[in-house]
Amino acid sequence: MLVITNEDIETFLEMPACVEALEAAYRDLGNRDAVDMPRQDGVVDHARPGAVHAFKTMSGSWPAAGLVALRLNSDVVHWPEIDGKPRRVKIPLSQGDRYNGLVLLFSTETGELLAMFNDGVVQKTRVGGSSGVAAKYLARADASVLGLIGSGWQAGGQIEAMATVRELELVKVFSTTAANRESFAATYAKKLGIEVRPVSSIAEAAAGVDILASATNSMTPTITPDLLRPGMHITSVRGSEIPLEVLQAVDRLVVNTHDPVTAHATRGWPEEIPEFVNGDYARPDIGVFDITQAPELKSVVAGLKPGRQSEDEITCFHNYKGMGLQFAAIGSIIYGEARTRNIGLNVEDHYFSQTVHP
């Protein structure tokens, strides 16, 4: 069994391979040749005021790769106000001020545990890569200008994925901290060999773009109806970033999944944290807008539902829920490359199996 770290993964994991694997997994899921088991969260009290402990699991089986993945997070979360708006922020409280997120990768042939790896780098590539897959089917073929809201970890995944599926010439990036957007722009201009321009407002980031992506931890909308233009494709990494008015205004809406997050909470929390109001667990327009009427990405990739149908359509990929199958797709790359490159810590299999019939 291989133990693989984020530092190991960063040495070889590239976005084009992730987009390719994710597209294949989505196609198999659409054709019912793969399985996704929806996310579940357990939310309990924490000693820190305004914080909770959240235990999150999601899983997916991809027979074509012979793999099944279980992703789990053990997080302490709070919702501080930043620039007057609530943000979802994890607190690193493990030894050395670290976070806890793991993926367990099992064989569908033998059932054995093949690998265990950090989910941090994978988190960026599976979210960004899925947005890239959606853009391949929903953005105009000649899309060359990207507007990006956010300059953090997830924003990096979005710019890399869009550059994978479209020939980008310009990216305009906005975030609330000028130094962060300037540093982000310099980093990705060098990495991707394209112009990445820091701008001072969301409106400026959205003006004249072909694709508009939001990648923030905001609990309030970042993409508003006034930003929409004919032919634009929009996407996000959180459900709270795109409001009901935008979902209703677009011409073609595709969602990552219809399956909701199931939250199990101790007494009091549904009334006290933003996740139950406008976050992963609920939002005020649930019941007003039936998200299940929009096709899922798996159906578009499998050819069961159409992608973009005209140059003037405003399209939207509402990437508001994660999927365990995404980790099996990226995990297939990580395990294969780690074995080929002799990367990772080998641990005896008998520590993870047993002679007793469970």
ChimeraX attribute file (.defattr): number of C-alpha atoms within 10 A of each C-alpha:
attribute: neighborCount
match mode: 1-to-1
recipient: residues
	/A:1	19
	/A:2	21
	/A:3	18
	/A:4	20
	/A:5	18
	/A:6	13
	/A:7	12
	/A:8	17
	/A:9	23
	/A:10	12
	/A:11	9
	/A:12	13
	/A:13	17
	/A:14	14
	/A:15	23
	/A:16	18
	/A:17	16
	/A:18	28
	/A:19	27
	/A:20	17
	/A:21	24
	/A:22	25
	/A:23	24
	/A:24	19
	/A:25	29
	/A:26	28
	/A:27	21
	/A:28	20
	/A:29	22
	/A:30	21
	/A:31	15
	/A:32	12
	/A:33	14
	/A:34	19
	/A:35	19
	/A:36	21
	/A:37	15
	/A:38	20
	/A:39	20
	/A:40	19
	/A:41	21
	/A:42	16
	/A:43	21
	/A:44	17
	/A:45	17
	/A:46	14
	/A:47	8
	/A:48	11
	/A:49	8
	/A:50	14
	/A:51	19
	/A:52	23
	/A:53	19
	/A:54	22
	/A:55	18
	/A:56	19
	/A:57	21
	/A:58	23
	/A:59	24
	/A:60	25
	/A:61	28
	/A:62	26
	/A:63	17
	/A:64	13
	/A:65	17
	/A:66	15
	/A:67	24
	/A:68	28
	/A:69	29
	/A:70	20
	/A:71	25
	/A:72	22
	/A:73	17
	/A:74	16
	/A:75	21
	/A:76	23
	/A:77	19
	/A:78	21
	/A:79	20
	/A:80	14
	/A:81	12
	/A:82	11
	/A:83	8
	/A:84	7
	/A:85	11
	/A:86	16
	/A:87	18
	/A:88	19
	/A:89	15
	/A:90	16
	/A:91	14
	/A:92	14
	/A:93	12
	/A:94	11
	/A:95	7
	/A:96	7
	/A:97	8
	/A:98	10
	/A:99	18
	/A:100	15
	/A:101	18
	/A:102	19
	/A:103	25
	/A:104	21
	/A:105	28
	/A:106	22
	/A:107	18
	/A:108	17
	/A:109	9
	/A:110	9
	/A:111	13
	/A:112	15
	/A:113	19
	/A:114	18
	/A:115	23
	/A:116	23
	/A:117	24
	/A:118	22
	/A:119	23
	/A:120	18
	/A:121	19
	/A:122	25
	/A:123	19
	/A:124	18
	/A:125	31
	/A:126	31
	/A:127	25
	/A:128	28
	/A:129	32
	/A:130	28
	/A:131	28
	/A:132	33
	/A:133	25
	/A:134	30
	/A:135	26
	/A:136	21
	/A:137	18
	/A:138	28
	/A:139	28
	/A:140	23
	/A:141	15
	/A:142	11
	/A:143	20
	/A:144	18
	/A:145	24
	/A:146	30
	/A:147	28
	/A:148	31
	/A:149	27
	/A:150	26
	/A:151	27
	/A:152	15
	/A:153	16
	/A:154	22
	/A:155	24
	/A:156	19
	/A:157	25
	/A:158	31
	/A:159	26
	/A:160	20
	/A:161	27
	/A:162	29
	/A:163	21
	/A:164	21
	/A:165	21
	/A:166	19
	/A:167	14
	/A:168	21
	/A:169	14
	/A:170	16
	/A:171	25
	/A:172	24
	/A:173	30
	/A:174	27
	/A:175	23
	/A:176	15
	/A:177	11
	/A:178	14
	/A:179	12
	/A:180	15
	/A:181	24
	/A:182	18
	/A:183	13
	/A:184	23
	/A:185	23
	/A:186	14
	/A:187	14
	/A:188	18
	/A:189	16
	/A:190	11
	/A:191	10
	/A:192	14
	/A:193	11
	/A:194	16
	/A:195	17
	/A:196	27
	/A:197	19
	/A:198	24
	/A:199	21
	/A:200	15
	/A:201	13
	/A:202	22
	/A:203	16
	/A:204	16
	/A:205	24
	/A:206	27
	/A:207	16
	/A:208	16
	/A:209	24
	/A:210	23
	/A:211	26
	/A:212	26
	/A:213	28
	/A:214	27
	/A:215	26
	/A:216	24
	/A:217	18
	/A:218	22
	/A:219	22
	/A:220	19
	/A:221	16
	/A:222	19
	/A:223	24
	/A:224	16
	/A:225	15
	/A:226	9
	/A:227	19
	/A:228	21
	/A:229	17
	/A:230	13
	/A:231	21
	/A:232	25
	/A:233	28
	/A:234	31
	/A:235	28
	/A:236	28
	/A:237	26
	/A:238	22
	/A:239	23
	/A:240	24
	/A:241	24
	/A:242	24
	/A:243	19
	/A:244	18
	/A:245	13
	/A:246	18
	/A:247	20
	/A:248	12
	/A:249	14
	/A:250	19
	/A:251	15
	/A:252	20
	/A:253	25
	/A:254	27
	/A:255	21
	/A:256	22
	/A:257	21
	/A:258	17
	/A:259	15
	/A:260	15
	/A:261	17
	/A:262	15
	/A:263	20
	/A:264	16
	/A:265	15
	/A:266	12
	/A:267	10
	/A:268	10
	/A:269	17
	/A:270	17
	/A:271	10
	/A:272	10
	/A:273	17
	/A:274	21
	/A:275	19
	/A:276	16
	/A:277	17
	/A:278	20
	/A:279	20
	/A:280	21
	/A:281	19
	/A:282	19
	/A:283	17
	/A:284	13
	/A:285	14
	/A:286	11
	/A:287	8
	/A:288	8
	/A:289	13
	/A:290	10
	/A:291	19
	/A:292	12
	/A:293	11
	/A:294	16
	/A:295	20
	/A:296	22
	/A:297	31
	/A:298	25
	/A:299	20
	/A:300	20
	/A:301	24
	/A:302	19
	/A:303	13
	/A:304	15
	/A:305	15
	/A:306	15
	/A:307	22
	/A:308	23
	/A:309	13
	/A:310	10
	/A:311	13
	/A:312	13
	/A:313	19
	/A:314	24
	/A:315	30
	/A:316	29
	/A:317	27
	/A:318	26
	/A:319	22
	/A:320	21
	/A:321	20
	/A:322	23
	/A:323	21
	/A:324	24
	/A:325	29
	/A:326	30
	/A:327	31
	/A:328	32
	/A:329	29
	/A:330	25
	/A:331	28
	/A:332	19
	/A:333	19
	/A:334	24
	/A:335	23
	/A:336	11
	/A:337	15
	/A:338	19
	/A:339	11
	/A:340	9
	/A:341	10
	/A:342	11
	/A:343	18
	/A:344	20
	/A:345	14
	/A:346	12
	/A:347	12
	/A:348	10
	/A:349	13
	/A:350	10
	/A:351	8
	/A:352	11
	/A:353	11
	/A:354	9
	/A:355	6
	/A:356	5
	/A:357	4
	/A:358	4
